[in-house]
Amino acid sequence: MAIRFLDHHVTDGTVKARVFYSLDTGNPAEGPCVTVFARDYSRTLRVIFGAEYKDRTESVTDYYDEGDVTFHVGHPHYAAARAAAERARQRRAAQVASRDAKREARRQTWRLIKAVAPLVNRCGPDCDAMMQHTAECQGAR
């Protein structure tokens, strides 16, 4: 069965590997590339790609990194991997834009609340002059 590249995983129909993508992070002299990184430690990416899979981990980075597969222009899987990486990038950009829009809406709401309902100071002129607060203004705080 053909290998399918989806936003968050790669599958060959029987095995499913959770992945994330990186675009054009290789050597600039080699041209554009797509690197597919494994997300978990199940070694399923190795099962799907076999000899193309590179395990560059050592004892220091094993906790953070499992391995990867890199596709350059001309590789049979390059176009499909590039399309999946672009979809994942667009989805992430949409999530960030949505998050930022929600944050800005909250900021605008608070700015309106502060502008419309300023703090009410119930202290009278005697409080400022005598540097003492009355019972009425003490209850207002």
TORKOL-4160 file (C-alpha; in steps of 0.2 Angstrom, whole numbers, padded with zeros to 4 digits, m for minus):
141
<pt num="1" X="0000" Y="0000" Z="0000"/>
<pt num="2" X="0006" Y="0018" Z="m0003"/>
<pt num="3" X="0012" Y="0029" Z="0010"/>
<pt num="4" X="0001" Y="0043" Z="0015"/>
<pt num="5" X="0007" Y="0059" Z="0023"/>
<pt num="6" X="m0006" Y="0068" Z="0034"/>
<pt num="7" X="m0005" Y="0083" Z="0045"/>
<pt num="8" X="0000" Y="0074" Z="0061"/>
<pt num="9" X="0005" Y="0056" Z="0056"/>
<pt num="10" X="0012" Y="0045" Z="0042"/>
<pt num="11" X="0004" Y="0029" Z="0038"/>
<pt num="12" X="0007" Y="0014" Z="0026"/>
<pt num="13" X="m0011" Y="0007" Z="0029"/>
<pt num="14" X="m0006" Y="m0004" Z="0043"/>
<pt num="15" X="0007" Y="0006" Z="0053"/>
<pt num="16" X="0004" Y="0023" Z="0059"/>
<pt num="17" X="0018" Y="0035" Z="0065"/>
<pt num="18" X="0015" Y="0051" Z="0074"/>
<pt num="19" X="0026" Y="0065" Z="0066"/>
<pt num="20" X="0030" Y="0083" Z="0064"/>
<pt num="21" X="0038" Y="0091" Z="0049"/>
<pt num="22" X="0052" Y="0103" Z="0046"/>
<pt num="23" X="0054" Y="0112" Z="0029"/>
<pt num="24" X="0071" Y="0117" Z="0021"/>
<pt num="25" X="0082" Y="0114" Z="0036"/>
<pt num="26" X="0095" Y="0104" Z="0027"/>
<pt num="27" X="0111" Y="0110" Z="0019"/>
<pt num="28" X="0106" Y="0124" Z="0007"/>
<pt num="29" X="0118" Y="0117" Z="m0006"/>
<pt num="30" X="0107" Y="0102" Z="m0007"/>
<pt num="31" X="0091" Y="0112" Z="m0011"/>
<pt num="32" X="0074" Y="0111" Z="m0003"/>
<pt num="33" X="0070" Y="0097" Z="0008"/>
<pt num="34" X="0057" Y="0090" Z="0020"/>
<pt num="35" X="0062" Y="0082" Z="0036"/>
<pt num="36" X="0049" Y="0071" Z="0045"/>
<pt num="37" X="0053" Y="0069" Z="0063"/>
<pt num="38" X="0045" Y="0055" Z="0074"/>
<pt num="39" X="0035" Y="0061" Z="0089"/>
<pt num="40" X="0035" Y="0046" Z="0100"/>
<pt num="41" X="0047" Y="0031" Z="0104"/>
<pt num="42" X="0037" Y="0017" Z="0096"/>
<pt num="43" X="0050" Y="0016" Z="0081"/>
<pt num="44" X="0035" Y="0015" Z="0069"/>
<pt num="45" X="0043" Y="0028" Z="0057"/>
<pt num="46" X="0058" Y="0016" Z="0055"/>
<pt num="47" X="0045" Y="0002" Z="0051"/>
<pt num="48" X="0037" Y="0013" Z="0037"/>
<pt num="49" X="0053" Y="0019" Z="0029"/>
<pt num="50" X="0066" Y="0006" Z="0033"/>
<pt num="51" X="0083" Y="0011" Z="0027"/>
<pt num="52" X="0078" Y="0029" Z="0024"/>
<pt num="53" X="0076" Y="0032" Z="0042"/>
<pt num="54" X="0090" Y="0039" Z="0051"/>
<pt num="55" X="0092" Y="0037" Z="0070"/>
<pt num="56" X="0104" Y="0051" Z="0075"/>
<pt num="57" X="0101" Y="0049" Z="0093"/>
<pt num="58" X="0113" Y="0046" Z="0107"/>
<pt num="59" X="0111" Y="0044" Z="0126"/>
<pt num="60" X="0110" Y="0063" Z="0129"/>
<pt num="61" X="0096" Y="0067" Z="0116"/>
<pt num="62" X="0086" Y="0050" Z="0117"/>
<pt num="63" X="0074" Y="0058" Z="0128"/>
<pt num="64" X="0070" Y="0072" Z="0116"/>
<pt num="65" X="0073" Y="0065" Z="0099"/>
<pt num="66" X="0070" Y="0048" Z="0090"/>
<pt num="67" X="0075" Y="0050" Z="0072"/>
<pt num="68" X="0070" Y="0057" Z="0056"/>
<pt num="69" X="0068" Y="0054" Z="0037"/>
<pt num="70" X="0073" Y="0068" Z="0025"/>
<pt num="71" X="0066" Y="0070" Z="0007"/>
<pt num="72" X="0075" Y="0080" Z="m0006"/>
<pt num="73" X="0068" Y="0086" Z="m0023"/>
<pt num="74" X="0066" Y="0072" Z="m0034"/>
<pt num="75" X="0062" Y="0059" Z="m0021"/>
<pt num="76" X="0046" Y="0050" Z="m0024"/>
<pt num="77" X="0039" Y="0055" Z="m0008"/>
<pt num="78" X="0045" Y="0073" Z="m0008"/>
<pt num="79" X="0029" Y="0081" Z="m0016"/>
<pt num="80" X="0017" Y="0072" Z="m0004"/>
<pt num="81" X="0028" Y="0076" Z="0012"/>
<pt num="82" X="0030" Y="0094" Z="0006"/>
<pt num="83" X="0011" Y="0096" Z="0004"/>
<pt num="84" X="0008" Y="0088" Z="0021"/>
<pt num="85" X="0021" Y="0100" Z="0029"/>
<pt num="86" X="0013" Y="0115" Z="0021"/>
<pt num="87" X="m0004" Y="0110" Z="0027"/>
<pt num="88" X="0003" Y="0108" Z="0045"/>
<pt num="89" X="0011" Y="0125" Z="0044"/>
<pt num="90" X="m0005" Y="0133" Z="0038"/>
<pt num="91" X="m0015" Y="0125" Z="0052"/>
<pt num="92" X="m0003" Y="0131" Z="0065"/>
<pt num="93" X="m0003" Y="0148" Z="0058"/>
<pt num="94" X="m0022" Y="0148" Z="0058"/>
<pt num="95" X="m0021" Y="0142" Z="0076"/>
<pt num="96" X="m0009" Y="0156" Z="0081"/>
<pt num="97" X="m0020" Y="0169" Z="0072"/>
<pt num="98" X="m0035" Y="0164" Z="0081"/>
<pt num="99" X="m0027" Y="0164" Z="0098"/>
<pt num="100" X="m0020" Y="0181" Z="0095"/>
<pt num="101" X="m0037" Y="0188" Z="0089"/>
<pt num="102" X="m0045" Y="0181" Z="0105"/>
<pt num="103" X="m0031" Y="0189" Z="0116"/>
<pt num="104" X="m0034" Y="0206" Z="0107"/>
<pt num="105" X="m0052" Y="0205" Z="0109"/>
<pt num="106" X="m0050" Y="0202" Z="0128"/>
<pt num="107" X="m0038" Y="0217" Z="0129"/>
<pt num="108" X="m0051" Y="0228" Z="0120"/>
<pt num="109" X="m0064" Y="0222" Z="0132"/>
<pt num="110" X="m0054" Y="0227" Z="0147"/>
<pt num="111" X="m0049" Y="0244" Z="0139"/>
<pt num="112" X="m0068" Y="0247" Z="0136"/>
<pt num="113" X="m0072" Y="0242" Z="0154"/>
<pt num="114" X="m0059" Y="0253" Z="0161"/>
<pt num="115" X="m0064" Y="0268" Z="0150"/>
<pt num="116" X="m0083" Y="0266" Z="0154"/>
<pt num="117" X="m0082" Y="0262" Z="0172"/>
<pt num="118" X="m0068" Y="0272" Z="0180"/>
<pt num="119" X="m0064" Y="0269" Z="0198"/>
<pt num="120" X="m0076" Y="0279" Z="0210"/>
<pt num="121" X="m0067" Y="0288" Z="0223"/>
<pt num="122" X="m0079" Y="0292" Z="0238"/>
<pt num="123" X="m0066" Y="0302" Z="0247"/>
<pt num="124" X="m0071" Y="0319" Z="0250"/>
<pt num="125" X="m0060" Y="0335" Z="0251"/>
<pt num="126" X="m0057" Y="0333" Z="0269"/>
<pt num="127" X="m0049" Y="0316" Z="0267"/>
<pt num="128" X="m0035" Y="0323" Z="0256"/>
<pt num="129" X="m0033" Y="0339" Z="0266"/>
<pt num="130" X="m0032" Y="0330" Z="0283"/>
<pt num="131" X="m0024" Y="0314" Z="0276"/>
<pt num="132" X="m0037" Y="0304" Z="0285"/>
<pt num="133" X="m0051" Y="0294" Z="0278"/>
<pt num="134" X="m0069" Y="0295" Z="0285"/>
<pt num="135" X="m0080" Y="0280" Z="0289"/>
<pt num="136" X="m0089" Y="0282" Z="0272"/>
<pt num="137" X="m0074" Y="0281" Z="0261"/>
<pt num="138" X="m0066" Y="0267" Z="0271"/>
<pt num="139" X="m0082" Y="0257" Z="0267"/>
<pt num="140" X="m0081" Y="0261" Z="0249"/>
<pt num="141" X="m0064" Y="0253" Z="0247"/>
